[in-house]
Amino acid sequence: MFSKVKAFWDESRQEFKRVNWPTFSEATRLTTIVIVFSLAIALLLGVLDSGFTYLLGKFINV
C-alpha cells in the first residue's frame, strides 16, 4: 500500500517538473481577462434580471 502511495507521489513530482508554467506577466494578463469577463457577465445577468423583474411586475399588475 505504502509503495503505491510513494510511487504516486514520485510520478506526481515528475509530472509537475514537465508542466509548462505561465510567466508572471502571462498569469497576470489571464487573471485580468477572467476578472473582466466575469464582471461583464455579472453585469449582463443583473441587467437581464432587472428587466425581467420589471416586465413580470408589469404583467402581473395589469
C-alpha positions, 0 to 999 in steps of 0.5 A: 500500500505504502509503495503505491502511495510513494510511487504516486507521489514520485510520478506526481513530482515528475509530472509537475517538473514537465508542466509548462508554467505561465510567466508572471506577466502571462498569469497576470494578463489571464487573471485580468481577462477572467476578472473582466469577463466575469464582471461583464457577465455579472453585469449582463445577468443583473441587467437581464434580471432587472428587466425581467423583474420589471416586465413580470411586475408589469404583467402581473399588475395589469 
